[in-house]
Amino acid sequence: MKAMRLVAEGRRLEAMPVDLPPLSPGSALVKVRAAGVCHSDLHLISGSYDLGEGRKLSTTGGGAVLPLTPGHEIAGSVASLGAGSESSGLKEGDPVVVYPWVGCGQCRKCALGRENQCEGAQRFLGFMRDGGYAEYVFVPSVRYLVSAEGIGAPQAATLACAGITALSSLRKCRLQPLELVLLIGAGGVGSTAIQIAKKTTKARVAVADIDDRRLEQASQLGADHVFNTSKLEARDLATELKRVNEGRGADAVVDYVGTPRTASLGLRLLGHEGRLVLVGLVGGGMALPLPVLPILGAEILGNFTGSLEELNEMVALVRSGAVVPQVSGSFPLEEANTVLERLERGEVAGRAVLVP
């Protein structure tokens, strides 16, 4: 089969033939119909996350062996099933979305169904194991396949990361009716989060971004307020937020970018007992004004993707029409490097997908 593979950290992906992996009991081979291109793929290719002050963190924890096929947002159809998979109810040809955050299956987090927070030998597809930038992907267990019947493959693919990340991060906000949540970043995850917040909570939604096109899309998706932070000083944005929130700061802020500037901005904009949820992985470090947290009673939380259960919930939200994944374009698999470069330059609104 054809695959776009990472052969060395920091290098462009290379197209090369790869043998189809053999099936094992309970496993599945999925024919890839669409693979989302995520910012995390850029970090994978670079080899590390930026922790600030010259420090780095491996994107795979040392668990990847190159060459590796990236791609963790995967939708396709069942190509073949391993022995013992009959009880899954799936059959060849069924449309599915793949849950890529495969854990060790033995640690306490895996036992709780939170494999995305696996404390053992993680087997994340597209990071430690071959992912979806290929014609086929091996899935170690059919339990990681969720039926995508009635959903287009490009839209379904986005749910495995952008969708569940948006859902799980909003849950950590613990939004109450009429509270104001500020979403920083209106890209693939942020555009999904707007819809989830508007359709599943009674909170009000404000969005901050530096791109007027994304902000226009955010308004169309239901955002109550939008702010272009390239045109507003932090103090002016704080004033605007208080104006629309009865003199209070934001009740919750979700940072889908993850730079020192956006994280510091999010903390500055919190009101009393506000919750700041950090999601984006662009990287760096920040100085933390310690007295602010106890004085405000504020919280800072991190969020990394979501659970298999939350993927099932996202599929249900899309089927019901409550959420419409924003796919900006579909591109041939061979154009992976071009799409990644456009993403790095901030030229992709919503989600771009590769189609083998």
Order of alpha helices (4+ residues) and beta strands (2+ residues): beta-beta-beta-alpha-beta-beta-beta-beta-alpha-beta-beta-alpha-alpha-beta-alpha-beta-alpha-beta-alpha-beta-alpha-beta-alpha-beta-alpha-beta-alpha-beta
